[in-house]
Amino acid sequence: VVPPTPKRLPIPGVDKVILVASGKGGVGKSTTAVNLAVALRGKDQTCKVGLLDADVYGPSLPMMMNLNDSPELNEQEMMLPLMNYGVKCMSMAFLVKQDSAIIWRGLMVMSAIQQLLRKVQWGPLDYLVVDMPPGTGDTQLSVSQNIHVDGAIIVTTPQDIALLDARKGAEMFSKVNTPVLGIVQNMSVFICPKCSHTEDIFGNNGAERLSSELGIPLLADIPINKSIRQCADLGTPIVVEHPNSTTTELYYSLAKSV
Ligand code: ADP
């Protein structure tokens, strides 16, 4: 049962809010959110973009965006986002010690995310990309019900179990009247760099089938690529590190579709 929709308030100074969601963890949601955020700045880097790590259970943004400082407060006691690669970033991990395990109750998670949305000086921004926690629980509902969201992107691998959960994600957003912009199929194929043989490690075309079944567009199809993983671990998104690669072009084309 979906609770009644409270009033959805815009975030001051933020033009569009895009959620990056997934049914399951480990499918590449954060990697997609980070590269999408950098790509949304545009090749001329004129667009103003923010990235909120709402995945409080497993925050990846500090590592993927190479940021570790503590945010400062302005005169209005609003937190100032940290900035790297031209993107304004905020994560719960900036506010608590990273190596300490926090035991979150559902309500604490919801209130933490509301603070990260409302007590941060986000504006002026053309886009705020929100890296959501995986799954379809209270937190996901609370974000899509409390702020004005322009659309959600669902990341999945082509694997059956991931697709099953991605379908639930799409259904949840439609129940709360949040438009689903489309699906990103990640880790679709592995192309051997030595012999160019292709291997469908997680199955093939699963997201295409899901997209036609649900009538939601497939926005991008991103292969398994060692550089994507290496760049994530080094704290430089592939869009920044390899601006002219074919993979980077996939993220630019994804950015055009949101
Ligand atoms: P999630 O946010 O869904 O939990 P992550 O973005 O953290 O997933 O990705 C999980 C792991 O897979 C990370 O180690 C990341 O670097 C790696 N990864 C994500 N997408 C790809 C890809 N297309 N090719 C290779 N590695 C990837």
Residues whose N, C-alpha, C, O or C-beta is under 5 A from the ligand:
A	BS01	ADP	K24 G25 G26 V27 G28 K29 S30 T31 T32 S60 M187 I222 P223 I224 N225 K226 I228 R229 A232
